[in-house]
């Protein structure tokens, strides 16, 4: 019986321990659930669930919502019941006269208990509009916080997309560097063979050149591997997860001229000429970007702040109603032993305060002008982001075909130079030159591929449509 009792809590704990272990494994390796390589969509989902920036943005929104509730409470009356209990003991001595004329002092004490119940009510009828302005400002603050949360969400998605494609780019460049090392090793082995005493068809000095090429390729590989490790760490950071090591990422298909852009803007496709597309894109961005909308709300809130400051320079009238009821708690709790009602009107005017009120108004007005200027600057920055992303996307799109053609030509050139060297008709310099051209062509092709996807994601983010990123980016 005792064994069963001991096993019951143990069996109850096991699922919790297993769940915690699974959570830790997911933290270290987000694609360890068996679903295969991590897609961009999965990386974005992980970031939206784990990124601390979103937690902070949600907390800021909740704080603003509670401040609005606090401000709205000023429109309601306040009711304050109270209960007072007091037990007081007074002690001393009394003189007692005896029959024979003798006075005797005896100790004496007295206990007094009082109980008092009271309920009071107060309500502000009028406050010269200060309450309305405070409520308006609180609503504006909540709206700004909501837009800030949306902007944080879009920024997180954009950052994940940037980091994801950069990680794929660095992985591809590692493969390019590894292929470079393999080709350089093959060339070195061949030249050593041809420069050996048994063959002697190649000068021994060519061996040194081939060795230098091989060692340089090895250094490039080490640098590429380090860049890939850093890129994967940056992706983890963008996703809001910890851990080490490279993530298994799903590859993206090579884009073609028929590949559409992720963002949707009426009347704009990748084939739309820039003079017609860019104004439409900028208009779309400035209408939809939550950070611009947030700045517009902040500018309106600045106007409210100015009005509040101006109130302090004018006569202020407050009208309050109050009532209080006091009950006899000791004898009859329903019997009123005292009550009061009052209407209080209070008029104040800041006749002289050393210019503090006026200075506060001027400071609020200057802050408002600064907010408006920052909004205009932000619109210009967004316009710049949109145009840069659009042009980069178009350039990457048309360069993909060119880099593929250059890559095919470089491969043929390298194969021809290598074959000529085997037959003794070529030179080491020709092979190394051909290999250098091939590596550059491979790098250009990789850069064009991921430049397209990066520019597409950045354009989508700059248009305020980041939620569309990742829907069909990976295979």
C-alpha positions as CSV (number, residue, x, y, z in Angstrom):
1,X,0.0,0.0,0.0
2,X,2.8,2.4,0.9
3,X,4.6,1.7,-2.4
4,X,1.5,2.7,-4.4
5,X,1.2,5.9,-2.4
6,X,4.8,6.7,-3.1
7,X,4.5,6.0,-6.9
8,X,1.4,8.2,-7.4
9,X,3.3,11.5,-7.0
10,X,6.2,10.2,-8.9
11,X,4.0,9.3,-11.9
12,X,2.4,12.7,-11.7
13,X,5.8,14.4,-11.9
14,X,7.1,12.4,-14.9
15,X,5.0,14.1,-17.6
16,X,6.1,17.5,-16.2
17,X,9.7,16.6,-16.3
18,X,9.4,15.2,-19.8
19,X,7.7,18.4,-21.0
20,X,10.4,20.5,-19.5
21,X,13.1,18.4,-21.2
22,X,11.2,18.7,-24.5
23,X,11.1,22.5,-24.0
24,X,14.8,22.6,-23.3
25,X,15.5,20.6,-26.4
26,X,13.4,22.9,-28.5
27,X,15.2,25.9,-27.1
28,X,18.6,24.4,-28.1
29,X,17.4,23.1,-31.5
30,X,14.1,24.5,-32.7
31,X,13.8,22.0,-35.6
32,X,14.4,19.0,-33.4
33,X,10.7,18.1,-33.4
34,X,11.2,16.0,-36.5
35,X,9.6,18.3,-38.9
36,X,12.7,18.6,-41.1
37,X,14.7,21.7,-41.9
38,X,13.4,24.9,-40.4
39,X,11.4,27.1,-42.9
40,X,11.3,30.8,-42.8
41,X,7.7,30.6,-41.7
42,X,8.7,28.4,-38.7
43,X,11.5,30.7,-37.8
44,X,9.1,33.7,-37.7
45,X,6.6,31.7,-35.7
46,X,9.3,30.9,-33.1
47,X,10.3,34.5,-32.9
48,X,6.7,35.7,-32.4
49,X,6.4,33.3,-29.5
50,X,9.8,33.9,-27.9
51,X,11.2,37.3,-28.8
52,X,11.5,39.4,-25.6
53,X,10.9,42.6,-27.6
54,X,7.3,41.5,-28.2
55,X,6.8,40.8,-24.5
56,X,8.0,44.3,-23.6
57,X,5.8,45.9,-26.2
58,X,2.7,44.0,-24.9
59,X,3.6,45.1,-21.4
60,X,3.8,48.7,-22.5
61,X,0.4,48.4,-24.1
62,X,-1.1,46.9,-21.0
63,X,0.4,49.7,-18.9
64,X,-1.2,52.3,-21.2
65,X,-4.5,50.5,-21.0
66,X,-4.4,50.6,-17.2
67,X,-3.5,54.3,-17.3
68,X,-6.6,54.9,-19.4
69,X,-8.8,53.1,-16.9
70,X,-7.2,55.2,-14.2
71,X,-8.1,58.4,-16.1
72,X,-11.6,57.3,-16.8
73,X,-12.1,56.7,-13.0
74,X,-12.0,60.5,-12.5
75,X,-15.4,60.7,-14.2
76,X,-17.0,58.6,-11.5
77,X,-17.8,59.4,-7.9
78,X,-15.7,58.0,-5.1
79,X,-17.4,56.2,-2.1
80,X,-15.2,55.6,1.0
81,X,-16.6,53.7,3.9
82,X,-14.7,53.7,7.2
83,X,-14.9,52.1,10.6
84,X,-13.2,53.3,13.7
85,X,-12.8,51.4,16.9
86,X,-11.2,52.8,20.0
87,X,-10.8,51.2,23.5
88,X,-9.4,53.6,26.1
89,X,-8.5,52.7,29.7
90,X,-7.9,55.5,32.2
91,X,-6.4,54.7,35.6
92,X,-5.5,56.7,38.7
93,X,-6.2,57.0,42.4
94,X,-9.3,58.2,44.4
95,X,-9.4,59.4,48.0
96,X,-11.9,57.7,50.3
97,X,-12.9,59.3,53.6
98,X,-13.2,56.9,56.4
99,X,-15.7,57.4,59.3
100,X,-12.9,58.3,61.7
101,X,-11.7,61.1,59.5
102,X,-8.9,59.1,57.9
103,X,-8.4,59.6,54.1
104,X,-7.4,56.5,52.2
105,X,-6.2,56.5,48.6
106,X,-7.4,53.6,46.5
107,X,-6.6,52.7,42.8
108,X,-9.2,53.4,40.3
109,X,-9.7,52.7,36.5
110,X,-12.2,53.4,33.8
111,X,-12.6,51.8,30.3
112,X,-14.3,53.7,27.5
113,X,-15.1,52.0,24.2
114,X,-16.1,53.9,21.1
115,X,-17.2,52.7,17.7
116,X,-17.8,54.9,14.7
117,X,-19.1,54.0,11.2
118,X,-18.8,56.6,8.4
119,X,-19.4,56.6,4.7
120,X,-18.4,59.5,2.5
121,X,-19.1,60.3,-1.2
122,X,-17.4,62.8,-3.4
123,X,-17.8,63.8,-7.1
124,X,-16.1,66.4,-9.2
125,X,-18.7,68.1,-11.4
126,X,-16.4,70.4,-13.3
127,X,-12.6,71.0,-13.6
128,X,-12.2,73.4,-16.5
129,X,-11.7,70.6,-19.0
130,X,-8.6,69.1,-17.5
131,X,-10.2,65.7,-17.0
132,X,-11.3,65.6,-20.6
133,X,-7.8,66.4,-21.8
134,X,-6.2,63.8,-19.5
135,X,-8.6,61.2,-20.8
136,X,-7.8,62.2,-24.4
137,X,-4.1,62.0,-23.8
138,X,-4.5,58.5,-22.2
139,X,-6.4,57.3,-25.2
140,X,-3.7,58.6,-27.5
141,X,-1.1,56.9,-25.4
142,X,-2.9,53.6,-25.6
143,X,-3.3,53.9,-29.4
144,X,0.4,54.7,-29.8
145,X,1.3,51.7,-27.6
146,X,-0.9,49.4,-29.8
147,X,0.7,50.7,-32.9
148,X,4.1,50.3,-31.3
149,X,3.4,46.7,-30.6
150,X,2.4,46.2,-34.2
151,X,5.6,47.9,-35.4
152,X,7.7,45.7,-33.0
153,X,6.0,42.6,-34.5
154,X,6.8,43.7,-38.0
155,X,10.4,44.6,-37.0
156,X,10.8,41.2,-35.5
157,X,9.6,39.5,-38.6
158,X,11.8,41.6,-40.8
159,X,14.8,41.0,-38.7
160,X,14.2,37.2,-38.7
161,X,13.9,37.3,-42.5
162,X,17.1,39.2,-42.9
163,X,19.0,36.9,-40.5
164,X,17.4,33.8,-42.2
165,X,18.5,34.7,-45.7
166,X,21.9,35.8,-44.4
167,X,22.4,32.4,-42.8
168,X,21.4,30.6,-46.0
169,X,23.8,32.9,-47.9
170,X,26.7,32.1,-45.6
171,X,26.0,28.4,-45.8
172,X,26.1,28.6,-49.6
173,X,29.3,30.5,-49.4
174,X,30.8,27.8,-47.2
175,X,29.9,25.3,-49.9
176,X,31.6,27.6,-52.5
177,X,34.7,27.8,-50.4
178,X,34.8,24.1,-49.8
179,X,34.5,23.5,-53.6
180,X,37.4,25.9,-54.0
181,X,39.5,24.0,-51.6
182,X,38.7,20.7,-53.3
183,X,39.6,22.1,-56.8
184,X,42.8,23.7,-55.4
185,X,43.8,20.4,-53.8
186,X,43.2,18.5,-57.0
187,X,45.2,21.0,-59.0
188,X,48.1,20.8,-56.4
189,X,48.1,17.0,-56.5
190,X,48.2,17.1,-60.3
191,X,51.1,19.6,-60.5
192,X,53.1,17.7,-57.9
193,X,52.7,14.6,-60.0
194,X,53.8,16.4,-63.2
195,X,56.7,18.2,-61.4
196,X,58.0,14.9,-59.9
197,X,61.3,13.5,-61.1
198,X,59.5,10.6,-62.6
199,X,57.4,12.8,-64.9
200,X,59.1,16.2,-65.1
201,X,56.6,17.8,-67.5
202,X,55.9,20.8,-65.2
203,X,58.5,23.1,-63.6
204,X,58.9,22.6,-59.8
205,X,58.3,26.3,-59.2
206,X,54.6,25.7,-60.2
207,X,54.2,23.6,-57.2
208,X,54.8,26.6,-54.9
209,X,52.2,28.6,-56.7
210,X,49.6,25.8,-56.5
211,X,50.4,25.3,-52.8
212,X,49.8,29.0,-52.2
213,X,46.5,28.8,-54.0
214,X,45.4,25.8,-52.0
215,X,46.4,27.4,-48.6
216,X,44.6,30.6,-49.5
217,X,41.5,28.6,-50.4
218,X,41.8,26.9,-47.0
219,X,41.9,30.3,-45.2
220,X,38.9,31.4,-47.2
221,X,37.0,28.3,-46.1
222,X,37.8,29.0,-42.4
223,X,36.6,32.6,-42.8
224,X,33.4,31.4,-44.5
225,X,32.7,28.8,-41.8
226,X,33.2,31.4,-39.1
227,X,30.8,33.8,-40.9
228,X,28.2,31.1,-41.1
229,X,28.5,30.4,-37.4
230,X,28.0,34.1,-36.6
231,X,25.1,34.3,-39.0
232,X,23.3,31.4,-37.3
233,X,23.9,33.0,-34.0
234,X,22.4,36.2,-35.3
235,X,19.4,34.2,-36.5
236,X,18.9,32.6,-33.1
237,X,19.1,36.1,-31.5
238,X,16.5,37.4,-34.0
239,X,14.3,34.5,-33.1
240,X,14.7,35.1,-29.3
241,X,16.2,31.7,-28.6
242,X,19.5,30.6,-27.0
243,X,21.8,27.7,-27.8
244,X,24.8,27.1,-30.1
245,X,25.5,25.4,-33.3
246,X,24.1,25.8,-36.8
247,X,20.4,25.4,-37.5
248,X,19.1,23.2,-40.3
249,X,17.4,25.6,-42.6
250,X,15.2,24.9,-45.6
251,X,16.6,26.1,-48.9
252,X,14.8,28.6,-51.1
253,X,14.1,28.0,-54.8
254,X,16.2,30.1,-57.2
255,X,13.9,33.0,-58.3
256,X,13.1,33.5,-62.0
257,X,11.7,36.4,-64.0
258,X,8.3,35.0,-63.2
259,X,8.8,35.0,-59.4
260,X,6.4,37.7,-58.0
261,X,7.2,40.0,-55.1
262,X,5.8,39.1,-51.7
263,X,4.1,42.5,-51.1
264,X,0.9,43.4,-52.8
265,X,0.3,46.9,-54.1
266,X,-2.5,47.7,-56.5
267,X,-1.1,48.4,-60.0
268,X,2.5,47.4,-59.2
269,X,4.4,44.3,-60.2
270,X,8.1,43.6,-60.6
271,X,7.7,44.6,-64.3
272,X,6.3,48.0,-63.5
273,X,8.8,50.7,-64.5
274,X,10.3,52.5,-61.5
275,X,9.0,56.0,-62.3
276,X,5.4,54.6,-62.1
277,X,6.0,52.1,-59.2
278,X,7.9,54.1,-56.7
279,X,5.3,56.8,-55.9
280,X,2.6,54.1,-55.5
281,X,4.9,52.1,-53.2
282,X,5.7,55.2,-51.1
283,X,2.1,56.1,-50.7
284,X,1.3,52.6,-49.7
285,X,4.1,52.5,-47.1
286,X,3.2,55.9,-45.5
287,X,-0.5,54.8,-45.3
288,X,0.2,51.4,-43.7
289,X,3.4,51.6,-41.7
290,X,2.5,51.3,-38.0
291,X,5.5,53.3,-36.9
292,X,4.4,56.3,-39.0
293,X,0.9,55.9,-37.6
294,X,2.4,55.8,-34.2
295,X,4.3,59.0,-34.8
296,X,1.2,60.7,-36.1
297,X,-0.6,59.7,-32.9
298,X,2.3,61.0,-30.8
299,X,2.1,64.3,-32.7
300,X,-1.6,64.6,-31.8
301,X,-0.8,63.7,-28.2
302,X,1.8,66.5,-28.2
303,X,-1.0,69.0,-29.1
304,X,-3.0,67.7,-26.1
305,X,0.0,68.2,-23.9
306,X,0.2,71.8,-25.1
307,X,-3.5,72.4,-24.2
308,X,-2.9,70.9,-20.8
309,X,0.0,73.3,-20.2
310,X,-2.1,76.2,-21.4
311,X,-4.7,75.4,-18.8
312,X,-2.2,76.2,-16.1
313,X,-1.9,79.8,-17.3
314,X,-5.7,80.5,-17.1
315,X,-8.2,80.7,-14.4
316,X,-9.2,77.2,-13.2
317,X,-12.6,76.4,-11.7
318,X,-13.2,73.2,-9.8
319,X,-16.7,72.2,-8.6
320,X,-17.0,69.3,-6.2
321,X,-20.0,67.6,-4.5
322,X,-19.5,65.7,-1.3
323,X,-21.6,64.0,1.3
324,X,-20.9,62.1,4.5
325,X,-22.9,60.0,6.9
326,X,-21.9,58.9,10.4
327,X,-23.7,56.0,12.2
328,X,-23.9,54.9,15.8
329,X,-22.0,51.6,15.6
330,X,-22.1,51.1,19.4
331,X,-25.8,51.2,20.0
332,X,-27.8,51.4,16.7
333,X,-25.9,51.0,13.5
334,X,-28.9,52.2,11.5
335,X,-29.2,55.5,13.5
336,X,-27.5,58.5,11.9
337,X,-25.7,60.6,14.5
338,X,-24.3,63.1,12.0
339,X,-24.2,63.8,8.3
340,X,-23.0,66.6,6.0
341,X,-23.4,67.7,2.4
342,X,-21.4,70.2,0.6
343,X,-20.9,71.9,-2.8
344,X,-17.5,73.4,-3.1
345,X,-16.4,75.7,-5.9
346,X,-12.7,76.6,-6.1
347,X,-11.4,79.2,-8.5
348,X,-7.7,79.7,-8.8
349,X,-5.5,81.9,-11.1
350,X,-1.8,81.7,-11.4
351,X,-1.2,85.5,-11.0
352,X,2.5,85.1,-10.6
353,X,4.7,82.0,-10.6
354,X,8.0,83.4,-11.9
355,X,7.1,82.5,-15.5
356,X,7.0,78.8,-14.8
357,X,3.6,78.2,-16.4
358,X,4.5,80.1,-19.5
359,X,7.8,78.4,-19.8
360,X,6.0,75.0,-19.6
361,X,3.7,76.0,-22.4
362,X,6.6,77.1,-24.6
363,X,8.5,73.9,-23.8
364,X,5.4,71.8,-24.8
365,X,5.1,73.7,-28.0
366,X,8.7,73.2,-28.9
367,X,8.4,69.5,-28.1
368,X,5.4,69.4,-30.4
369,X,7.3,71.0,-33.2
370,X,10.1,68.5,-32.7
371,X,7.6,65.6,-32.9
372,X,6.1,66.9,-36.1
373,X,9.6,67.4,-37.6
374,X,10.6,63.9,-36.6
375,X,7.4,62.6,-38.3
376,X,8.3,64.3,-41.5
377,X,11.9,63.0,-41.3
378,X,10.5,59.5,-40.7
379,X,8.3,59.7,-43.8
380,X,11.3,60.7,-45.8
381,X,13.3,57.8,-44.3
382,X,10.5,55.3,-45.2
383,X,10.4,56.7,-48.7
384,X,14.2,56.1,-49.0
385,X,13.8,52.5,-47.6
386,X,11.1,51.8,-50.1
387,X,13.0,53.1,-53.1
388,X,16.2,51.4,-52.2
389,X,14.5,48.0,-51.6
390,X,12.5,48.3,-54.8
391,X,15.6,49.1,-56.9
392,X,17.7,46.4,-55.1
393,X,15.0,43.9,-55.8
394,X,14.8,44.8,-59.5
395,X,18.6,44.7,-59.8
396,X,18.9,41.3,-58.1
397,X,16.1,39.9,-60.2
398,X,17.7,40.8,-63.5
399,X,21.2,39.9,-62.3
400,X,20.3,36.3,-61.5
401,X,20.2,35.2,-65.2
402,X,23.5,37.1,-65.9
403,X,25.3,35.4,-63.0
404,X,24.0,32.0,-64.0
405,X,25.3,32.5,-67.5
406,X,28.6,33.8,-66.2
407,X,28.8,30.8,-63.9
408,X,28.2,28.3,-66.7
409,X,31.0,30.0,-68.8
410,X,33.4,30.0,-65.9
411,X,32.8,26.3,-65.3
412,X,33.6,25.5,-68.9
413,X,36.7,27.7,-68.8
414,X,37.9,25.9,-65.7
415,X,37.2,22.5,-67.1
416,X,39.1,23.4,-70.3
417,X,42.1,24.8,-68.4
418,X,42.2,21.7,-66.2
419,X,42.0,19.3,-69.1
420,X,44.7,21.2,-71.0
421,X,47.0,21.0,-67.9
422,X,46.4,17.2,-67.8
423,X,47.4,16.9,-71.4
424,X,50.5,19.1,-70.9
425,X,49.2,21.8,-73.1
426,X,48.2,24.2,-70.4
427,X,49.9,26.0,-67.5
428,X,49.4,26.3,-63.8
429,X,48.7,30.0,-64.1
430,X,45.8,29.3,-66.5
431,X,44.2,26.8,-64.2
432,X,44.5,29.0,-61.1
433,X,43.2,32.0,-63.1
434,X,40.3,29.9,-64.3
435,X,39.6,28.7,-60.8
436,X,39.6,32.2,-59.4
437,X,37.1,33.3,-62.1
438,X,34.9,30.3,-61.3
439,X,34.9,31.1,-57.5
440,X,34.0,34.7,-58.2
441,X,31.2,33.5,-60.5
442,X,29.9,31.2,-57.9
443,X,30.0,33.9,-55.2
444,X,28.2,36.4,-57.6
445,X,25.4,33.8,-58.2
446,X,24.9,33.1,-54.5
447,X,24.8,36.8,-53.8
448,X,22.3,37.5,-56.5
449,X,20.0,34.7,-55.3
450,X,19.9,35.9,-51.7
451,X,20.0,39.5,-52.6
452,X,16.7,38.9,-54.3
453,X,15.0,37.4,-51.3
454,X,16.6,39.9,-48.8
455,X,15.4,42.9,-50.9
456,X,12.0,41.3,-51.3
457,X,11.6,40.9,-47.6
458,X,12.9,44.4,-46.9
459,X,10.5,45.9,-49.4
460,X,7.6,44.0,-47.8
461,X,8.6,45.2,-44.4
462,X,9.1,48.8,-45.6
463,X,5.5,48.7,-47.0
464,X,4.1,47.7,-43.6
465,X,3.2,44.2,-44.9
466,X,5.7,42.1,-42.9
467,X,3.0,39.5,-42.0
468,X,3.2,38.3,-45.6
469,X,6.9,37.4,-45.3
470,X,7.6,33.7,-45.2
471,X,4.3,32.5,-46.6
472,X,6.0,30.9,-49.7
473,X,9.6,31.8,-49.5
474,X,11.0,28.3,-48.8
475,X,10.6,25.0,-50.6
